[in-house]
Amino acid sequence: MYYSFENLEVWKRACNLAVHIYDLLQCSTDYGLRDQMQRSAVSIASNIAEGSERSGKDFARYLTIARGSAAELRTQTYIAAKIGQIPLEVMTEIVKETREISRMLTGLAKSVIKRQRSKIE
């Protein structure tokens, strides 16, 4: 059963998060941190999309990579708040969203693996 990544709620949320990060850091002069946060945010949605076009086993692996990017963004968000690049309230919001996206990715990966196993049996 094929489904398009564009229909996945987790992909939509990851895209919205990436846009939020771009908007949030648009005027930041800390170019290194800004670039890293933007790359991490884009990587979440990109890995979901790329993985969805591969086999079930590869898809699950790409979802794991996307979770890693979410954790990376969460770490960078903590740092950005500590050095005054973003307000604490915004940090809390981004941390909450990255955690929820990670949970969604874990659930989707489990579903993909389960579906893959049922095809084999």
QUIPE-V724690 format. One record per residue. N is the residue number from 0. RES is the residue in one letter. PHI is phi in whole degrees, 0 to 359 (none if undefined). OMEGA is omega as a letter, one per 40 degrees, with the letter a starting at -180 (* if undefined). NEAR is the number of other C-alpha atoms within 10 Angstrom. Layout:
n->[N/N]
res->[RES/RES]
phi->[PHI/PHI]
omega->[OMEGA/OMEGA]
near->[NEAR/NEAR]
//
This chain:
n->[0/1/2/3/4/5/6/7/8/9/10/11/12/13/14/15/16/17/18/19/20/21/22/23/24/25/26/27/28/29/30/31/32/33/34/35/36/37/38/39/40/41/42/43/44/45/46/47/48/49/50/51/52/53/54/55/56/57/58/59/60/61/62/63/64/65/66/67/68/69/70/71/72/73/74/75/76/77/78/79/80/81/82/83/84/85/86/87/88/89/90/91/92/93/94/95/96/97/98/99/100/101/102/103/104/105/106/107/108/109/110/111/112/113/114/115/116/117/118/119/120]
res->[M/Y/Y/S/F/E/N/L/E/V/W/K/R/A/C/N/L/A/V/H/I/Y/D/L/L/Q/C/S/T/D/Y/G/L/R/D/Q/M/Q/R/S/A/V/S/I/A/S/N/I/A/E/G/S/E/R/S/G/K/D/F/A/R/Y/L/T/I/A/R/G/S/A/A/E/L/R/T/Q/T/Y/I/A/A/K/I/G/Q/I/P/L/E/V/M/T/E/I/V/K/E/T/R/E/I/S/R/M/L/T/G/L/A/K/S/V/I/K/R/Q/R/S/K/I/E]
phi->[none/263/225/277/301/299/269/280/300/295/293/299/293/295/296/298/296/299/297/299/297/300/297/299/258/309/258/293/263/274/296/295/294/302/297/297/294/295/296/298/297/294/298/300/295/295/290/299/296/298/297/295/268/246/292/305/296/294/301/300/295/293/295/294/297/299/298/298/294/296/294/298/297/299/299/296/293/301/296/301/291/295/262/82/280/222/291/302/297/291/303/301/296/291/300/300/292/294/295/294/299/300/298/297/296/299/298/295/299/299/295/296/296/298/297/297/295/291/290/287/284]
omega->[a/i/a/i/i/i/a/i/a/i/i/i/i/i/i/i/i/i/i/i/i/i/a/a/a/a/a/i/i/a/i/a/i/a/a/a/i/i/i/a/i/a/a/a/a/i/i/a/a/a/a/a/a/i/a/a/i/i/i/i/i/i/i/i/i/i/i/i/i/i/i/i/i/i/a/i/i/a/a/i/a/a/i/i/i/i/a/i/i/i/a/i/a/i/i/a/i/i/i/i/i/i/i/i/i/i/i/i/i/i/i/i/i/i/i/i/a/i/a/a/*]
near->[3/6/9/9/18/12/9/15/12/21/21/14/17/25/18/15/21/21/14/15/21/19/11/14/19/11/11/14/10/11/12/9/17/20/14/14/25/19/17/22/28/23/22/33/24/19/20/26/20/14/21/22/14/12/12/19/15/16/22/24/17/23/29/20/18/28/24/16/23/29/19/18/25/23/13/19/24/17/15/20/16/13/9/9/20/17/13/15/10/13/20/14/11/20/20/13/17/23/15/15/22/23/14/17/24/17/12/17/20/14/14/20/17/12/14/15/12/9/8/6/5]
//
